[in-house]
Amino acid sequence: MSTPKTPTTKKASGFSRRGFLQSTSAAGAGVALLEQDALAQSGKAMGPGEVPVTLNINGKEMKTSVEPRWTLLDTMRNKLDLTGAKRVCDRGTCGACTVITNGRVVYSCTMLAVDAQGKKIETIESLTAGSKTHPIVPAFVEHDAQQCGYCTPGFVMASKGFLDRNPSPTYEQVKAGLGGNLCRCGTYVGIRQAVLTAAKNLKA
């Protein structure tokens, strides 16, 4: 009677597709890091350098220089000391960075500074400039329409832009008109009442 043969295990070749991809990825990352290190040591910046821009903000011509990738929001906050608009989501979702350009309500985190040239830009700083305060500002205070304050500048500007387009709104129109702004504290009722109060005071 013959003894059954034990199956032999074939020796692995030592080469696999996964291993190949891992090694090439690691090598590519290493080359990229070496290139970045060389650029850093040489003092050269990666990508296009800064270009001059002139922005019309709150009726004033403001000159600065920015990299083409800079947003209007970052340019205002970091270059022009206009910090009213807040950087919260930085994804065009929450509305905390809302400004008005050429009469349109926009998220300043979604607009490049170079593209904002030639447009009339209004920020929350304009609503208290000079001797007259826009009625939306005291209305927000009256109705306690702010808590932590991060969303407040965006809501105020969105409300101002809304009232510019619709000076006699209903509550439902206000609710729909401010749908592009979010408040984590949940002060929506106070905000909507503030807009209705401001609408009345604008006619006074």
C-alpha positions as CSV (number, residue, x, y, z in Angstrom):
1,M,0.0,0.0,0.0
2,S,1.5,3.3,-1.1
3,T,1.7,6.3,1.3
4,P,-0.2,9.4,0.0
5,K,2.1,12.3,-0.9
6,T,2.0,15.5,1.0
7,P,1.2,18.4,-1.3
8,T,4.1,20.7,-1.6
9,T,3.7,24.5,-1.1
10,K,4.9,26.6,-4.1
11,K,7.4,29.2,-3.0
12,A,6.2,32.7,-3.4
13,S,8.0,34.6,-6.2
14,G,8.4,37.7,-3.9
15,F,6.7,40.0,-6.4
16,S,3.1,41.2,-6.3
17,R,1.1,44.0,-7.9
18,R,0.3,45.5,-4.5
19,G,4.0,45.5,-3.5
20,F,4.9,47.1,-6.8
21,L,2.3,49.9,-6.4
22,Q,3.3,50.5,-2.8
23,S,7.0,50.9,-3.7
24,T,6.3,53.2,-6.6
25,S,4.0,55.4,-4.5
26,A,6.6,55.6,-1.8
27,A,9.2,56.5,-4.3
28,G,7.0,59.2,-5.9
29,A,6.3,60.7,-2.5
30,G,9.9,60.8,-1.7
31,V,10.8,62.6,-4.9
32,A,8.0,65.2,-4.2
33,L,9.3,65.8,-0.7
34,L,12.9,66.3,-2.1
35,E,11.6,68.8,-4.7
36,Q,9.7,70.7,-2.0
37,D,12.7,70.8,0.3
38,A,14.9,72.0,-2.6
39,L,12.4,74.8,-3.4
40,A,12.2,75.8,0.3
41,Q,16.0,76.0,0.5
42,S,16.3,78.0,-2.7
43,G,13.7,80.5,-1.4
44,K,11.5,80.0,-4.5
45,A,7.7,79.7,-4.0
46,M,5.7,77.0,-5.7
47,G,3.0,78.2,-8.1
48,P,2.4,81.7,-9.5
49,G,3.4,84.6,-7.4
50,E,1.4,87.5,-6.1
51,V,-0.3,89.9,-8.5
52,P,-1.6,93.5,-7.8
53,V,-5.4,93.9,-7.4
54,T,-7.6,96.8,-6.8
55,L,-10.9,96.1,-5.0
56,N,-13.8,98.6,-4.6
57,I,-15.0,97.8,-1.1
58,N,-17.6,100.0,0.7
59,G,-17.0,102.8,-1.8
60,K,-13.2,102.8,-1.4
61,E,-10.6,101.7,-3.8
62,M,-8.3,99.3,-2.0
63,K,-5.0,98.1,-3.5
64,T,-3.1,95.1,-2.5
65,S,-1.3,92.0,-4.0
66,V,-2.5,88.5,-3.8
67,E,-1.8,85.0,-5.2
68,P,-4.3,84.2,-7.9
69,R,-5.7,81.4,-5.7
70,W,-6.6,83.7,-2.8
71,T,-10.3,84.2,-2.2
72,L,-12.0,87.5,-1.6
73,L,-12.7,86.4,2.0
74,D,-9.0,85.7,2.8
75,T,-7.9,88.9,1.0
76,M,-10.3,91.1,3.0
77,R,-9.4,89.4,6.3
78,N,-5.6,88.9,5.9
79,K,-4.6,91.8,3.6
80,L,-7.2,94.6,4.1
81,D,-8.1,94.3,7.8
82,L,-11.7,93.8,7.0
83,T,-12.6,91.0,9.5
84,G,-16.4,91.3,9.7
85,A,-17.0,88.5,7.3
86,K,-16.2,85.2,9.1
87,R,-14.3,82.2,7.8
88,V,-16.3,79.2,9.2
89,C,-17.0,76.4,6.7
90,D,-14.8,77.8,3.9
91,R,-16.9,75.6,1.5
92,G,-19.7,78.0,0.4
93,T,-22.2,76.3,2.7
94,C,-22.8,78.2,6.0
95,G,-23.0,81.8,4.7
96,A,-20.9,83.4,7.5
97,C,-18.7,85.1,4.9
98,T,-21.6,86.7,3.0
99,V,-21.0,90.0,1.2
100,I,-22.8,91.9,-1.5
101,T,-21.2,92.3,-4.9
102,N,-22.9,94.4,-7.5
103,G,-26.2,94.0,-5.6
104,R,-25.9,90.2,-5.4
105,V,-25.5,88.3,-2.2
106,V,-22.5,86.0,-2.5
107,Y,-20.2,83.9,-0.3
108,S,-16.8,85.6,-0.3
109,C,-15.1,82.3,0.3
110,T,-16.2,81.1,-3.2
111,M,-15.0,84.2,-5.1
112,L,-11.4,84.8,-6.1
113,A,-10.0,88.2,-5.3
114,V,-8.8,88.6,-8.8
115,D,-12.3,88.0,-10.1
116,A,-13.8,90.6,-7.7
117,Q,-12.0,93.4,-9.4
118,G,-14.3,95.9,-11.0
119,K,-17.2,94.9,-8.8
120,K,-18.8,97.1,-6.0
121,I,-18.4,95.1,-2.8
122,E,-20.3,95.8,0.4
123,T,-19.3,94.2,3.7
124,I,-20.9,94.4,7.1
125,E,-18.5,97.3,8.0
126,S,-20.4,99.5,5.6
127,L,-23.6,99.2,7.6
128,T,-22.3,101.3,10.5
129,A,-20.0,103.6,8.6
130,G,-20.8,107.3,8.7
131,S,-23.5,108.9,10.7
132,K,-26.3,106.6,9.8
133,T,-26.6,102.9,10.8
134,H,-28.6,100.6,8.6
135,P,-31.9,99.6,10.4
136,I,-31.0,95.9,10.2
137,V,-28.3,96.3,12.8
138,P,-30.4,97.6,15.7
139,A,-33.2,95.2,14.7
140,F,-30.8,92.2,15.2
141,V,-30.1,93.6,18.7
142,E,-33.7,94.2,19.5
143,H,-34.8,90.7,18.6
144,D,-31.7,89.0,20.2
145,A,-30.9,87.5,16.8
146,Q,-27.3,86.6,17.7
147,Q,-25.7,84.2,20.2
148,C,-22.2,83.0,19.5
149,G,-21.9,85.6,16.7
150,Y,-20.1,83.5,14.0
151,C,-23.1,83.5,11.6
152,T,-24.3,87.0,12.5
153,P,-22.3,89.1,10.0
154,G,-23.3,86.8,7.1
155,F,-27.0,86.8,8.2
156,V,-26.9,90.6,8.5
157,M,-25.5,91.0,5.0
158,A,-27.9,88.4,3.6
159,S,-30.8,90.3,5.3
160,K,-29.6,93.6,3.9
161,G,-29.3,92.2,0.4
162,F,-32.8,90.6,0.8
163,L,-34.4,93.9,1.8
164,D,-32.7,95.7,-1.1
165,R,-34.6,93.3,-3.4
166,N,-37.8,92.9,-1.4
167,P,-38.5,95.9,0.9
168,S,-41.9,94.7,2.0
169,P,-41.6,91.0,2.7
170,T,-43.8,88.5,4.5
171,Y,-42.5,86.2,7.2
172,E,-42.5,83.3,4.7
173,Q,-40.6,85.3,2.1
174,V,-38.0,86.2,4.7
175,K,-37.7,82.5,5.7
176,A,-37.1,81.5,2.1
177,G,-34.9,84.4,1.3
178,L,-32.4,83.6,4.0
179,G,-32.3,79.9,3.3
180,G,-28.7,80.1,2.2
181,N,-27.4,81.0,5.7
182,L,-27.1,78.6,8.6
183,C,-27.2,79.3,12.4
184,R,-25.9,76.6,14.6
185,C,-27.3,78.3,17.7
186,G,-30.8,78.2,16.1
187,T,-31.8,81.9,16.3
188,Y,-33.8,81.8,13.1
189,V,-37.0,83.1,14.6
190,G,-35.2,86.2,16.0
191,I,-33.4,86.8,12.7
192,R,-36.6,86.6,10.7
193,Q,-38.4,89.0,13.1
194,A,-35.4,91.4,12.9
195,V,-35.7,91.5,9.1
196,L,-39.4,92.3,9.4
197,T,-38.7,95.1,11.9
198,A,-35.9,96.5,9.7
199,A,-38.3,96.5,6.7
200,K,-40.8,98.7,8.7
201,N,-38.0,101.0,9.9
202,L,-36.7,101.5,6.4
203,K,-40.0,103.0,5.5
204,A,-40.2,105.3,8.6
